[in-house]
Amino acid sequence: MALPDDFKLIREIVAAGGSKYTSGNVDRSRYQRLVDLGRLDAFSANVSDVHYQVNAGRQLRLAPNAR
């Protein structure tokens, strides 16, 4: 079940264009939680970098001006 912080993070990612790129040694647990919930897709660029993207359907529903 998604928590309020999960929804906040998704909204932030949508506002930033629908994706988030993480590089280096960072804590990705909050992003991985959303991947596990099916809210984000994760793509490994290499061993230390991950690109997260909001699922297209979710992005449309969470976009500020979506109808």
CHARMM internal coordinates of N, CA and C (Angstrom, degrees):
IC EDIT
DIST 1 N 1 CA 1.4400
DIST 1 CA 1 C 1.5244
ANGL 1 N 1 CA 1 C 109.33
DIST 1 C 2 N 1.3019
ANGL 1 CA 1 C 2 N 115.91
DIHE 1 N 1 CA 1 C 2 N 133.11
DIST 2 N 2 CA 1.4523
ANGL 1 C 2 N 2 CA 121.25
DIHE 1 CA 1 C 2 N 2 CA -178.60
DIST 2 CA 2 C 1.5286
ANGL 2 N 2 CA 2 C 110.94
DIHE 1 C 2 N 2 CA 2 C -73.03
DIST 2 C 3 N 1.3118
ANGL 2 CA 2 C 3 N 115.75
DIHE 2 N 2 CA 2 C 3 N 142.41
DIST 3 N 3 CA 1.4573
ANGL 2 C 3 N 3 CA 123.11
DIHE 2 CA 2 C 3 N 3 CA 178.93
DIST 3 CA 3 C 1.5276
ANGL 3 N 3 CA 3 C 109.88
DIHE 2 C 3 N 3 CA 3 C -100.57
DIST 3 C 4 N 1.3260
ANGL 3 CA 3 C 4 N 118.73
DIHE 3 N 3 CA 3 C 4 N 163.39
DIST 4 N 4 CA 1.4634
ANGL 3 C 4 N 4 CA 120.58
DIHE 3 CA 3 C 4 N 4 CA 178.74
DIST 4 CA 4 C 1.5340
ANGL 4 N 4 CA 4 C 113.26
DIHE 3 C 4 N 4 CA 4 C -54.17
DIST 4 C 5 N 1.3329
ANGL 4 CA 4 C 5 N 116.99
DIHE 4 N 4 CA 4 C 5 N -38.67
DIST 5 N 5 CA 1.4702
ANGL 4 C 5 N 5 CA 119.83
DIHE 4 CA 4 C 5 N 5 CA 177.97
DIST 5 CA 5 C 1.5266
ANGL 5 N 5 CA 5 C 111.85
DIHE 4 C 5 N 5 CA 5 C -64.37
DIST 5 C 6 N 1.3288
ANGL 5 CA 5 C 6 N 117.22
DIHE 5 N 5 CA 5 C 6 N -31.36
DIST 6 N 6 CA 1.4611
ANGL 5 C 6 N 6 CA 121.22
DIHE 5 CA 5 C 6 N 6 CA 177.40
DIST 6 CA 6 C 1.5284
ANGL 6 N 6 CA 6 C 110.24
DIHE 5 C 6 N 6 CA 6 C -63.67
DIST 6 C 7 N 1.3280
ANGL 6 CA 6 C 7 N 115.78
DIHE 6 N 6 CA 6 C 7 N -46.11
DIST 7 N 7 CA 1.4661
ANGL 6 C 7 N 7 CA 119.95
DIHE 6 CA 6 C 7 N 7 CA 179.99
DIST 7 CA 7 C 1.5286
ANGL 7 N 7 CA 7 C 110.91
DIHE 6 C 7 N 7 CA 7 C -64.81
DIST 7 C 8 N 1.3217
ANGL 7 CA 7 C 8 N 116.41
DIHE 7 N 7 CA 7 C 8 N -37.94
DIST 8 N 8 CA 1.4662
ANGL 7 C 8 N 8 CA 120.49
DIHE 7 CA 7 C 8 N 8 CA 177.87
DIST 8 CA 8 C 1.5320
ANGL 8 N 8 CA 8 C 110.37
DIHE 7 C 8 N 8 CA 8 C -61.62
DIST 8 C 9 N 1.3176
ANGL 8 CA 8 C 9 N 116.64
DIHE 8 N 8 CA 8 C 9 N -45.29
DIST 9 N 9 CA 1.4602
ANGL 8 C 9 N 9 CA 120.99
DIHE 8 CA 8 C 9 N 9 CA 180.00
DIST 9 CA 9 C 1.5347
ANGL 9 N 9 CA 9 C 111.03
DIHE 8 C 9 N 9 CA 9 C -63.60
DIST 9 C 10 N 1.3176
ANGL 9 CA 9 C 10 N 117.23
DIHE 9 N 9 CA 9 C 10 N -42.18
DIST 10 N 10 CA 1.4681
ANGL 9 C 10 N 10 CA 120.10
DIHE 9 CA 9 C 10 N 10 CA 178.36
DIST 10 CA 10 C 1.5229
ANGL 10 N 10 CA 10 C 110.02
DIHE 9 C 10 N 10 CA 10 C -62.02
DIST 10 C 11 N 1.3343
ANGL 10 CA 10 C 11 N 117.27
DIHE 10 N 10 CA 10 C 11 N -45.09
DIST 11 N 11 CA 1.4713
ANGL 10 C 11 N 11 CA 120.25
DIHE 10 CA 10 C 11 N 11 CA 179.38
DIST 11 CA 11 C 1.5261
ANGL 11 N 11 CA 11 C 111.15
DIHE 10 C 11 N 11 CA 11 C -60.45
DIST 11 C 12 N 1.3327
ANGL 11 CA 11 C 12 N 117.20
DIHE 11 N 11 CA 11 C 12 N -39.83
DIST 12 N 12 CA 1.4691
ANGL 11 C 12 N 12 CA 121.09
DIHE 11 CA 11 C 12 N 12 CA 178.45
DIST 12 CA 12 C 1.5252
ANGL 12 N 12 CA 12 C 110.70
DIHE 11 C 12 N 12 CA 12 C -63.56
DIST 12 C 13 N 1.3166
ANGL 12 CA 12 C 13 N 117.00
DIHE 12 N 12 CA 12 C 13 N -42.07
DIST 13 N 13 CA 1.4649
ANGL 12 C 13 N 13 CA 120.69
DIHE 12 CA 12 C 13 N 13 CA 179.83
DIST 13 CA 13 C 1.5206
ANGL 13 N 13 CA 13 C 110.11
DIHE 12 C 13 N 13 CA 13 C -66.83
DIST 13 C 14 N 1.3339
ANGL 13 CA 13 C 14 N 117.96
DIHE 13 N 13 CA 13 C 14 N -41.78
DIST 14 N 14 CA 1.4659
ANGL 13 C 14 N 14 CA 121.37
DIHE 13 CA 13 C 14 N 14 CA 178.15
DIST 14 CA 14 C 1.5204
ANGL 14 N 14 CA 14 C 110.00
DIHE 13 C 14 N 14 CA 14 C -62.22
DIST 14 C 15 N 1.3237
ANGL 14 CA 14 C 15 N 117.21
DIHE 14 N 14 CA 14 C 15 N -44.08
DIST 15 N 15 CA 1.4669
ANGL 14 C 15 N 15 CA 121.27
DIHE 14 CA 14 C 15 N 15 CA 179.90
DIST 15 CA 15 C 1.5235
ANGL 15 N 15 CA 15 C 112.01
DIHE 14 C 15 N 15 CA 15 C -62.75
DIST 15 C 16 N 1.3250
ANGL 15 CA 15 C 16 N 116.40
DIHE 15 N 15 CA 15 C 16 N -27.44
DIST 16 N 16 CA 1.4660
ANGL 15 C 16 N 16 CA 121.40
DIHE 15 CA 15 C 16 N 16 CA -179.79
DIST 16 CA 16 C 1.5285
ANGL 16 N 16 CA 16 C 112.22
DIHE 15 C 16 N 16 CA 16 C -89.70
DIST 16 C 17 N 1.3284
ANGL 16 CA 16 C 17 N 117.36
DIHE 16 N 16 CA 16 C 17 N 10.67
DIST 17 N 17 CA 1.4569
ANGL 16 C 17 N 17 CA 119.84
DIHE 16 CA 16 C 17 N 17 CA 177.44
DIST 17 CA 17 C 1.5151
ANGL 17 N 17 CA 17 C 114.49
DIHE 16 C 17 N 17 CA 17 C 110.35
DIST 17 C 18 N 1.3143
ANGL 17 CA 17 C 18 N 117.89
DIHE 17 N 17 CA 17 C 18 N -0.37
DIST 18 N 18 CA 1.4576
ANGL 17 C 18 N 18 CA 120.81
DIHE 17 CA 17 C 18 N 18 CA 175.21
DIST 18 CA 18 C 1.5128
ANGL 18 N 18 CA 18 C 115.91
DIHE 17 C 18 N 18 CA 18 C 95.07
DIST 18 C 19 N 1.3338
ANGL 18 CA 18 C 19 N 116.93
DIHE 18 N 18 CA 18 C 19 N 3.05
DIST 19 N 19 CA 1.4545
ANGL 18 C 19 N 19 CA 118.03
DIHE 18 CA 18 C 19 N 19 CA 178.73
DIST 19 CA 19 C 1.5274
ANGL 19 N 19 CA 19 C 110.58
DIHE 18 C 19 N 19 CA 19 C -146.52
DIST 19 C 20 N 1.3160
ANGL 19 CA 19 C 20 N 114.78
DIHE 19 N 19 CA 19 C 20 N 159.59
DIST 20 N 20 CA 1.4625
ANGL 19 C 20 N 20 CA 122.17
DIHE 19 CA 19 C 20 N 20 CA 179.52
DIST 20 CA 20 C 1.5170
ANGL 20 N 20 CA 20 C 107.93
DIHE 19 C 20 N 20 CA 20 C -140.29
DIST 20 C 21 N 1.3203
ANGL 20 CA 20 C 21 N 116.75
DIHE 20 N 20 CA 20 C 21 N 128.41
DIST 21 N 21 CA 1.4554
ANGL 20 C 21 N 21 CA 122.81
DIHE 20 CA 20 C 21 N 21 CA 179.23
DIST 21 CA 21 C 1.5142
ANGL 21 N 21 CA 21 C 108.01
DIHE 20 C 21 N 21 CA 21 C -107.19
DIST 21 C 22 N 1.3217
ANGL 21 CA 21 C 22 N 116.86
DIHE 21 N 21 CA 21 C 22 N 123.67
DIST 22 N 22 CA 1.4638
ANGL 21 C 22 N 22 CA 120.67
DIHE 21 CA 21 C 22 N 22 CA 176.38
DIST 22 CA 22 C 1.5194
ANGL 22 N 22 CA 22 C 108.79
DIHE 21 C 22 N 22 CA 22 C -113.05
DIST 22 C 23 N 1.3202
ANGL 22 CA 22 C 23 N 115.18
DIHE 22 N 22 CA 22 C 23 N 139.90
DIST 23 N 23 CA 1.4644
ANGL 22 C 23 N 23 CA 118.72
DIHE 22 CA 22 C 23 N 23 CA -179.89
DIST 23 CA 23 C 1.5187
ANGL 23 N 23 CA 23 C 109.89
DIHE 22 C 23 N 23 CA 23 C -136.16
DIST 23 C 24 N 1.3007
ANGL 23 CA 23 C 24 N 114.04
DIHE 23 N 23 CA 23 C 24 N 149.74
DIST 24 N 24 CA 1.4506
ANGL 23 C 24 N 24 CA 120.03
DIHE 23 CA 23 C 24 N 24 CA 177.37
DIST 24 CA 24 C 1.5129
ANGL 24 N 24 CA 24 C 113.31
DIHE 23 C 24 N 24 CA 24 C 81.65
DIST 24 C 25 N 1.2940
ANGL 24 CA 24 C 25 N 115.14
DIHE 24 N 24 CA 24 C 25 N -161.60
DIST 25 N 25 CA 1.4584
ANGL 24 C 25 N 25 CA 122.91
DIHE 24 CA 24 C 25 N 25 CA -175.76
DIST 25 CA 25 C 1.5259
ANGL 25 N 25 CA 25 C 109.53
DIHE 24 C 25 N 25 CA 25 C -89.31
DIST 25 C 26 N 1.3321
ANGL 25 CA 25 C 26 N 116.87
DIHE 25 N 25 CA 25 C 26 N 85.08
DIST 26 N 26 CA 1.4566
ANGL 25 C 26 N 26 CA 122.18
DIHE 25 CA 25 C 26 N 26 CA 179.35
DIST 26 CA 26 C 1.5302
ANGL 26 N 26 CA 26 C 109.48
DIHE 25 C 26 N 26 CA 26 C -124.45
DIST 26 C 27 N 1.3119
ANGL 26 CA 26 C 27 N 116.07
DIHE 26 N 26 CA 26 C 27 N 156.61
DIST 27 N 27 CA 1.4647
ANGL 26 C 27 N 27 CA 121.36
DIHE 26 CA 26 C 27 N 27 CA 177.29
DIST 27 CA 27 C 1.5288
ANGL 27 N 27 CA 27 C 108.28
DIHE 26 C 27 N 27 CA 27 C -77.41
DIST 27 C 28 N 1.3030
ANGL 27 CA 27 C 28 N 116.15
DIHE 27 N 27 CA 27 C 28 N 112.55
DIST 28 N 28 CA 1.4700
ANGL 27 C 28 N 28 CA 121.21
DIHE 27 CA 27 C 28 N 28 CA -178.37
DIST 28 CA 28 C 1.5266
ANGL 28 N 28 CA 28 C 112.13
DIHE 27 C 28 N 28 CA 28 C -102.64
DIST 28 C 29 N 1.3151
ANGL 28 CA 28 C 29 N 117.58
DIHE 28 N 28 CA 28 C 29 N 13.92
DIST 29 N 29 CA 1.4628
ANGL 28 C 29 N 29 CA 120.49
DIHE 28 CA 28 C 29 N 29 CA -174.40
DIST 29 CA 29 C 1.5274
ANGL 29 N 29 CA 29 C 112.46
DIHE 28 C 29 N 29 CA 29 C -61.46
DIST 29 C 30 N 1.3316
ANGL 29 CA 29 C 30 N 118.18
DIHE 29 N 29 CA 29 C 30 N -37.37
DIST 30 N 30 CA 1.4640
ANGL 29 C 30 N 30 CA 118.64
DIHE 29 CA 29 C 30 N 30 CA -179.32
DIST 30 CA 30 C 1.5225
ANGL 30 N 30 CA 30 C 111.78
DIHE 29 C 30 N 30 CA 30 C -70.08
DIST 30 C 31 N 1.3347
ANGL 30 CA 30 C 31 N 117.09
DIHE 30 N 30 CA 30 C 31 N -31.60
DIST 31 N 31 CA 1.4646
ANGL 30 C 31 N 31 CA 120.37
DIHE 30 CA 30 C 31 N 31 CA 175.45
DIST 31 CA 31 C 1.5322
ANGL 31 N 31 CA 31 C 110.46
DIHE 30 C 31 N 31 CA 31 C -74.44
DIST 31 C 32 N 1.3356
ANGL 31 CA 31 C 32 N 116.02
DIHE 31 N 31 CA 31 C 32 N -40.93
DIST 32 N 32 CA 1.4628
ANGL 31 C 32 N 32 CA 120.19
DIHE 31 CA 31 C 32 N 32 CA -179.72
DIST 32 CA 32 C 1.5199
ANGL 32 N 32 CA 32 C 111.23
DIHE 31 C 32 N 32 CA 32 C -63.81
DIST 32 C 33 N 1.3198
ANGL 32 CA 32 C 33 N 116.61
DIHE 32 N 32 CA 32 C 33 N -34.07
DIST 33 N 33 CA 1.4602
ANGL 32 C 33 N 33 CA 119.97
DIHE 32 CA 32 C 33 N 33 CA 176.69
DIST 33 CA 33 C 1.5279
ANGL 33 N 33 CA 33 C 110.36
DIHE 32 C 33 N 33 CA 33 C -60.07
DIST 33 C 34 N 1.3325
ANGL 33 CA 33 C 34 N 116.89
DIHE 33 N 33 CA 33 C 34 N -41.94
DIST 34 N 34 CA 1.4654
ANGL 33 C 34 N 34 CA 121.13
DIHE 33 CA 33 C 34 N 34 CA 179.52
DIST 34 CA 34 C 1.5268
ANGL 34 N 34 CA 34 C 111.43
DIHE 33 C 34 N 34 CA 34 C -70.92
DIST 34 C 35 N 1.3221
ANGL 34 CA 34 C 35 N 117.30
DIHE 34 N 34 CA 34 C 35 N -31.09
DIST 35 N 35 CA 1.4679
ANGL 34 C 35 N 35 CA 120.61
DIHE 34 CA 34 C 35 N 35 CA 173.99
DIST 35 CA 35 C 1.5245
ANGL 35 N 35 CA 35 C 108.83
DIHE 34 C 35 N 35 CA 35 C -65.51
DIST 35 C 36 N 1.3184
ANGL 35 CA 35 C 36 N 116.60
DIHE 35 N 35 CA 35 C 36 N -45.61
DIST 36 N 36 CA 1.4689
ANGL 35 C 36 N 36 CA 121.23
DIHE 35 CA 35 C 36 N 36 CA 179.82
DIST 36 CA 36 C 1.5264
ANGL 36 N 36 CA 36 C 111.87
DIHE 35 C 36 N 36 CA 36 C -62.16
DIST 36 C 37 N 1.3327
ANGL 36 CA 36 C 37 N 117.11
DIHE 36 N 36 CA 36 C 37 N -32.07
DIST 37 N 37 CA 1.4558
ANGL 36 C 37 N 37 CA 121.93
DIHE 36 CA 36 C 37 N 37 CA 178.35
DIST 37 CA 37 C 1.5309
ANGL 37 N 37 CA 37 C 112.73
DIHE 36 C 37 N 37 CA 37 C -82.10
DIST 37 C 38 N 1.3397
ANGL 37 CA 37 C 38 N 116.43
DIHE 37 N 37 CA 37 C 38 N -6.48
DIST 38 N 38 CA 1.4540
ANGL 37 C 38 N 38 CA 120.23
DIHE 37 CA 37 C 38 N 38 CA 179.57
DIST 38 CA 38 C 1.5097
ANGL 38 N 38 CA 38 C 114.25
DIHE 37 C 38 N 38 CA 38 C 83.49
DIST 38 C 39 N 1.3232
ANGL 38 CA 38 C 39 N 117.60
DIHE 38 N 38 CA 38 C 39 N 14.27
DIST 39 N 39 CA 1.4685
ANGL 38 C 39 N 39 CA 121.51
DIHE 38 CA 38 C 39 N 39 CA -178.87
DIST 39 CA 39 C 1.5245
ANGL 39 N 39 CA 39 C 112.57
DIHE 38 C 39 N 39 CA 39 C -89.23
DIST 39 C 40 N 1.3374
ANGL 39 CA 39 C 40 N 116.49
DIHE 39 N 39 CA 39 C 40 N -29.84
DIST 40 N 40 CA 1.4679
ANGL 39 C 40 N 40 CA 121.81
DIHE 39 CA 39 C 40 N 40 CA 179.81
DIST 40 CA 40 C 1.5202
ANGL 40 N 40 CA 40 C 109.45
DIHE 39 C 40 N 40 CA 40 C -123.43
DIST 40 C 41 N 1.3247
ANGL 40 CA 40 C 41 N 114.86
DIHE 40 N 40 CA 40 C 41 N 154.51
DIST 41 N 41 CA 1.4614
ANGL 40 C 41 N 41 CA 121.87
DIHE 40 CA 40 C 41 N 41 CA 169.73
DIST 41 CA 41 C 1.5229
ANGL 41 N 41 CA 41 C 107.00
DIHE 40 C 41 N 41 CA 41 C -108.15
DIST 41 C 42 N 1.3235
ANGL 41 CA 41 C 42 N 117.70
DIHE 41 N 41 CA 41 C 42 N 141.06
DIST 42 N 42 CA 1.4600
ANGL 41 C 42 N 42 CA 122.60
DIHE 41 CA 41 C 42 N 42 CA -179.55
DIST 42 CA 42 C 1.5164
ANGL 42 N 42 CA 42 C 109.70
DIHE 41 C 42 N 42 CA 42 C -116.18
DIST 42 C 43 N 1.3330
ANGL 42 CA 42 C 43 N 115.76
DIHE 42 N 42 CA 42 C 43 N 135.30
DIST 43 N 43 CA 1.4546
ANGL 42 C 43 N 43 CA 122.68
DIHE 42 CA 42 C 43 N 43 CA 178.00
DIST 43 CA 43 C 1.5214
ANGL 43 N 43 CA 43 C 108.11
DIHE 42 C 43 N 43 CA 43 C -129.06
DIST 43 C 44 N 1.3276
ANGL 43 CA 43 C 44 N 117.11
DIHE 43 N 43 CA 43 C 44 N 119.90
DIST 44 N 44 CA 1.4567
ANGL 43 C 44 N 44 CA 120.70
DIHE 43 CA 43 C 44 N 44 CA 179.19
DIST 44 CA 44 C 1.5225
ANGL 44 N 44 CA 44 C 109.91
DIHE 43 C 44 N 44 CA 44 C -80.40
DIST 44 C 45 N 1.3234
ANGL 44 CA 44 C 45 N 114.76
DIHE 44 N 44 CA 44 C 45 N 121.25
DIST 45 N 45 CA 1.4567
ANGL 44 C 45 N 45 CA 120.07
DIHE 44 CA 44 C 45 N 45 CA 176.67
DIST 45 CA 45 C 1.5307
ANGL 45 N 45 CA 45 C 109.71
DIHE 44 C 45 N 45 CA 45 C -80.33
DIST 45 C 46 N 1.3118
ANGL 45 CA 45 C 46 N 116.28
DIHE 45 N 45 CA 45 C 46 N -37.50
DIST 46 N 46 CA 1.4620
ANGL 45 C 46 N 46 CA 123.58
DIHE 45 CA 45 C 46 N 46 CA 175.29
DIST 46 CA 46 C 1.5208
ANGL 46 N 46 CA 46 C 107.50
DIHE 45 C 46 N 46 CA 46 C -164.10
DIST 46 C 47 N 1.3110
ANGL 46 CA 46 C 47 N 118.43
DIHE 46 N 46 CA 46 C 47 N -164.98
DIST 47 N 47 CA 1.4586
ANGL 46 C 47 N 47 CA 121.59
DIHE 46 CA 46 C 47 N 47 CA -174.60
DIST 47 CA 47 C 1.5283
ANGL 47 N 47 CA 47 C 111.96
DIHE 46 C 47 N 47 CA 47 C -61.62
DIST 47 C 48 N 1.3175
ANGL 47 CA 47 C 48 N 118.90
DIHE 47 N 47 CA 47 C 48 N -35.42
DIST 48 N 48 CA 1.4603
ANGL 47 C 48 N 48 CA 120.44
DIHE 47 CA 47 C 48 N 48 CA -173.44
DIST 48 CA 48 C 1.5318
ANGL 48 N 48 CA 48 C 114.59
DIHE 47 C 48 N 48 CA 48 C -111.19
DIST 48 C 49 N 1.3198
ANGL 48 CA 48 C 49 N 119.01
DIHE 48 N 48 CA 48 C 49 N -0.12
DIST 49 N 49 CA 1.4667
ANGL 48 C 49 N 49 CA 121.37
DIHE 48 CA 48 C 49 N 49 CA -176.82
DIST 49 CA 49 C 1.5237
ANGL 49 N 49 CA 49 C 110.74
DIHE 48 C 49 N 49 CA 49 C -122.21
DIST 49 C 50 N 1.3361
ANGL 49 CA 49 C 50 N 115.24
DIHE 49 N 49 CA 49 C 50 N 137.61
DIST 50 N 50 CA 1.4588
ANGL 49 C 50 N 50 CA 120.89
DIHE 49 CA 49 C 50 N 50 CA 178.77
DIST 50 CA 50 C 1.5200
ANGL 50 N 50 CA 50 C 108.27
DIHE 49 C 50 N 50 CA 50 C -134.30
DIST 50 C 51 N 1.3259
ANGL 50 CA 50 C 51 N 115.68
DIHE 50 N 50 CA 50 C 51 N 136.00
DIST 51 N 51 CA 1.4585
ANGL 50 C 51 N 51 CA 122.66
DIHE 50 CA 50 C 51 N 51 CA 176.25
DIST 51 CA 51 C 1.5193
ANGL 51 N 51 CA 51 C 107.69
DIHE 50 C 51 N 51 CA 51 C -107.42
DIST 51 C 52 N 1.3321
ANGL 51 CA 51 C 52 N 116.48
DIHE 51 N 51 CA 51 C 52 N 122.28
DIST 52 N 52 CA 1.4636
ANGL 51 C 52 N 52 CA 121.77
DIHE 51 CA 51 C 52 N 52 CA 179.69
DIST 52 CA 52 C 1.5128
ANGL 52 N 52 CA 52 C 108.38
DIHE 51 C 52 N 52 CA 52 C -106.52
DIST 52 C 53 N 1.3207
ANGL 52 CA 52 C 53 N 115.93
DIHE 52 N 52 CA 52 C 53 N 141.66
DIST 53 N 53 CA 1.4562
ANGL 52 C 53 N 53 CA 120.51
DIHE 52 CA 52 C 53 N 53 CA 179.97
DIST 53 CA 53 C 1.5209
ANGL 53 N 53 CA 53 C 109.16
DIHE 52 C 53 N 53 CA 53 C -138.39
DIST 53 C 54 N 1.3435
ANGL 53 CA 53 C 54 N 115.36
DIHE 53 N 53 CA 53 C 54 N 135.05
DIST 54 N 54 CA 1.4617
ANGL 53 C 54 N 54 CA 120.67
DIHE 53 CA 53 C 54 N 54 CA 177.10
DIST 54 CA 54 C 1.5137
ANGL 54 N 54 CA 54 C 107.82
DIHE 53 C 54 N 54 CA 54 C -69.06
DIST 54 C 55 N 1.3366
ANGL 54 CA 54 C 55 N 116.48
DIHE 54 N 54 CA 54 C 55 N 136.88
DIST 55 N 55 CA 1.4626
ANGL 54 C 55 N 55 CA 120.40
DIHE 54 CA 54 C 55 N 55 CA 176.40
DIST 55 CA 55 C 1.5186
ANGL 55 N 55 CA 55 C 108.70
DIHE 54 C 55 N 55 CA 55 C -55.79
DIST 55 C 56 N 1.3243
ANGL 55 CA 55 C 56 N 118.02
DIHE 55 N 55 CA 55 C 56 N 139.66
DIST 56 N 56 CA 1.4624
ANGL 55 C 56 N 56 CA 122.56
DIHE 55 CA 55 C 56 N 56 CA -174.47
DIST 56 CA 56 C 1.5240
ANGL 56 N 56 CA 56 C 112.46
DIHE 55 C 56 N 56 CA 56 C -54.85
DIST 56 C 57 N 1.3091
ANGL 56 CA 56 C 57 N 119.06
DIHE 56 N 56 CA 56 C 57 N -44.94
DIST 57 N 57 CA 1.4602
ANGL 56 C 57 N 57 CA 121.99
DIHE 56 CA 56 C 57 N 57 CA 179.26
DIST 57 CA 57 C 1.5089
ANGL 57 N 57 CA 57 C 112.20
DIHE 56 C 57 N 57 CA 57 C -61.86
DIST 57 C 58 N 1.3069
ANGL 57 CA 57 C 58 N 116.76
DIHE 57 N 57 CA 57 C 58 N -41.33
DIST 58 N 58 CA 1.4580
ANGL 57 C 58 N 58 CA 120.65
DIHE 57 CA 57 C 58 N 58 CA 179.23
DIST 58 CA 58 C 1.5174
ANGL 58 N 58 CA 58 C 110.76
DIHE 57 C 58 N 58 CA 58 C -68.89
DIST 58 C 59 N 1.3194
ANGL 58 CA 58 C 59 N 117.42
DIHE 58 N 58 CA 58 C 59 N -36.87
DIST 59 N 59 CA 1.4511
ANGL 58 C 59 N 59 CA 120.68
DIHE 58 CA 58 C 59 N 59 CA -178.93
DIST 59 CA 59 C 1.5294
ANGL 59 N 59 CA 59 C 109.97
DIHE 58 C 59 N 59 CA 59 C -62.58
DIST 59 C 60 N 1.3178
ANGL 59 CA 59 C 60 N 117.08
DIHE 59 N 59 CA 59 C 60 N -41.28
DIST 60 N 60 CA 1.4597
ANGL 59 C 60 N 60 CA 120.39
DIHE 59 CA 59 C 60 N 60 CA 179.28
DIST 60 CA 60 C 1.5153
ANGL 60 N 60 CA 60 C 111.42
DIHE 59 C 60 N 60 CA 60 C -63.91
DIST 60 C 61 N 1.3191
ANGL 60 CA 60 C 61 N 117.49
DIHE 60 N 60 CA 60 C 61 N -39.57
DIST 61 N 61 CA 1.4712
ANGL 60 C 61 N 61 CA 121.20
DIHE 60 CA 60 C 61 N 61 CA -179.03
DIST 61 CA 61 C 1.5148
ANGL 61 N 61 CA 61 C 112.35
DIHE 60 C 61 N 61 CA 61 C -73.79
DIST 61 C 62 N 1.3326
ANGL 61 CA 61 C 62 N 118.23
DIHE 61 N 61 CA 61 C 62 N -27.29
DIST 62 N 62 CA 1.4543
ANGL 61 C 62 N 62 CA 121.06
DIHE 61 CA 61 C 62 N 62 CA -176.83
DIST 62 CA 62 C 1.5178
ANGL 62 N 62 CA 62 C 113.75
DIHE 61 C 62 N 62 CA 62 C -97.11
DIST 62 C 63 N 1.3295
ANGL 62 CA 62 C 63 N 117.36
DIHE 62 N 62 CA 62 C 63 N -9.94
DIST 63 N 63 CA 1.4595
ANGL 62 C 63 N 63 CA 120.31
DIHE 62 CA 62 C 63 N 63 CA -179.48
DIST 63 CA 63 C 1.5191
ANGL 63 N 63 CA 63 C 109.32
DIHE 62 C 63 N 63 CA 63 C -61.51
DIST 63 C 64 N 1.3355
ANGL 63 CA 63 C 64 N 117.22
DIHE 63 N 63 CA 63 C 64 N 140.35
DIST 64 N 64 CA 1.4636
ANGL 63 C 64 N 64 CA 120.87
DIHE 63 CA 63 C 64 N 64 CA -175.29
DIST 64 CA 64 C 1.5349
ANGL 64 N 64 CA 64 C 113.41
DIHE 63 C 64 N 64 CA 64 C -58.08
DIST 64 C 65 N 1.3086
ANGL 64 CA 64 C 65 N 118.66
DIHE 64 N 64 CA 64 C 65 N -36.14
DIST 65 N 65 CA 1.4547
ANGL 64 C 65 N 65 CA 121.35
DIHE 64 CA 64 C 65 N 65 CA -175.73
DIST 65 CA 65 C 1.5229
ANGL 65 N 65 CA 65 C 113.19
DIHE 64 C 65 N 65 CA 65 C -106.99
DIST 65 C 66 N 1.3149
ANGL 65 CA 65 C 66 N 117.60
DIHE 65 N 65 CA 65 C 66 N 13.13
DIST 66 N 66 CA 1.4625
ANGL 65 C 66 N 66 CA 120.71
DIHE 65 CA 65 C 66 N 66 CA -178.53
DIST 66 CA 66 C 1.5206
ANGL 66 N 66 CA 66 C 110.23
DIHE 65 C 66 N 66 CA 66 C -71.37
DIST 66 C 67 N 1.3129
ANGL 66 CA 66 C 67 N 115.04
DIHE 66 N 66 CA 66 C 67 N 145.89
DIST 67 N 67 CA 1.4681
ANGL 66 C 67 N 67 CA 120.04
DIHE 66 CA 66 C 67 N 67 CA 178.98
DIST 67 CA 67 C 1.4807
ANGL 67 N 67 CA 67 C 110.04
DIHE 66 C 67 N 67 CA 67 C -124.65
END
COOR INIT
IC SEED 1 N 1 CA 1 C
IC BUILD
